[in-house]
Structures are given as structure tokens and as C-alpha cells.
């Protein structure tokens, strides 16, 4: 069973603050998973095959800048 978070806000400012705290508490992995799921849902709505979805692999080399 999944947990569901419910929060009633009295203003947009209060809702934004709750969102910031929620995602900070969730951590980077949860943010990545949520973003990836949104991308997959977007492609599904557009009628594209989500199984072909992958990260771009166009980077050829990465160099560290000197300080």
C-alpha cells in the first residue's frame, strides 16, 4: 500500500512552502523518479512509445575546469 500525503493550504504561498519542504524531505532520488515518470506520462499522452525513451548520449568528453 502506498502512502499518500495530504495537505490543505490556505494560500499559494503556503502551498509552495509545503512543496519545497516535501521535495527536500523526499530526496534527490525521489525527485528524479517523479520527473522521469512525468516524462513517460507526457510521451504516452503524445502517443509515443515510452519503451524507446532513454537519456541522450551525445556527450563525447567532459573536462574539469581548472580553478
C-alpha positions as CSV (number, residue, x, y, z in Angstrom):
1,X,0.0,0.0,0.0
2,X,1.3,3.4,-0.9
3,X,1.4,6.4,1.4
4,X,-0.5,9.4,0.3
5,X,0.4,12.9,1.6
6,X,-2.5,15.3,2.0
7,X,-2.0,19.0,2.9
8,X,-4.7,21.7,2.9
9,X,-3.2,25.2,2.2
10,X,-4.8,28.5,2.8
11,X,-2.7,30.3,0.2
12,X,-0.5,29.7,-2.8
13,X,2.5,30.8,-0.6
14,X,1.7,28.2,2.0
15,X,1.3,25.5,-0.7
16,X,4.7,26.5,-2.3
17,X,6.3,26.2,1.1
18,X,4.8,22.8,1.7
19,X,6.0,21.7,-1.8
20,X,9.6,22.8,-1.0
21,X,9.7,21.0,2.3
22,X,8.1,17.9,0.8
23,X,10.6,17.5,-2.0
24,X,13.5,18.4,0.2
25,X,12.5,15.7,2.6
26,X,11.9,13.2,-0.3
27,X,15.5,13.5,-1.5
28,X,17.1,13.6,-4.9
29,X,16.3,10.0,-5.9
30,X,12.6,10.6,-5.4
31,X,12.7,13.9,-7.4
32,X,14.4,12.1,-10.2
33,X,11.9,9.2,-10.2
34,X,9.0,11.7,-10.2
35,X,10.4,13.7,-13.0
36,X,11.1,10.6,-15.1
37,X,7.5,9.4,-14.5
38,X,6.2,12.7,-15.7
39,X,8.3,12.4,-18.9
40,X,6.9,8.9,-19.5
41,X,3.3,10.1,-19.0
42,X,3.8,13.0,-21.3
43,X,5.1,10.7,-24.1
44,X,2.3,8.4,-23.6
45,X,-0.2,11.2,-23.9
46,X,1.5,12.2,-27.2
47,X,1.1,8.6,-28.4
48,X,4.9,7.9,-28.4
49,X,6.4,4.6,-27.3
50,X,7.9,5.2,-23.9
51,X,10.0,2.0,-24.2
52,X,12.3,3.8,-26.6
53,X,12.9,6.6,-24.1
54,X,16.5,7.0,-23.0
55,X,18.9,9.7,-21.9
56,X,20.8,11.4,-24.7
57,X,24.2,10.0,-25.3
58,X,25.7,12.9,-27.3
59,X,28.4,13.9,-24.9
60,X,31.8,12.9,-26.2
61,X,34.1,14.1,-23.4
62,X,33.9,16.0,-20.2
63,X,36.8,18.1,-19.0
64,X,37.1,19.6,-15.5
65,X,37.7,23.4,-15.5
66,X,40.7,24.5,-13.5
67,X,40.0,26.7,-10.5
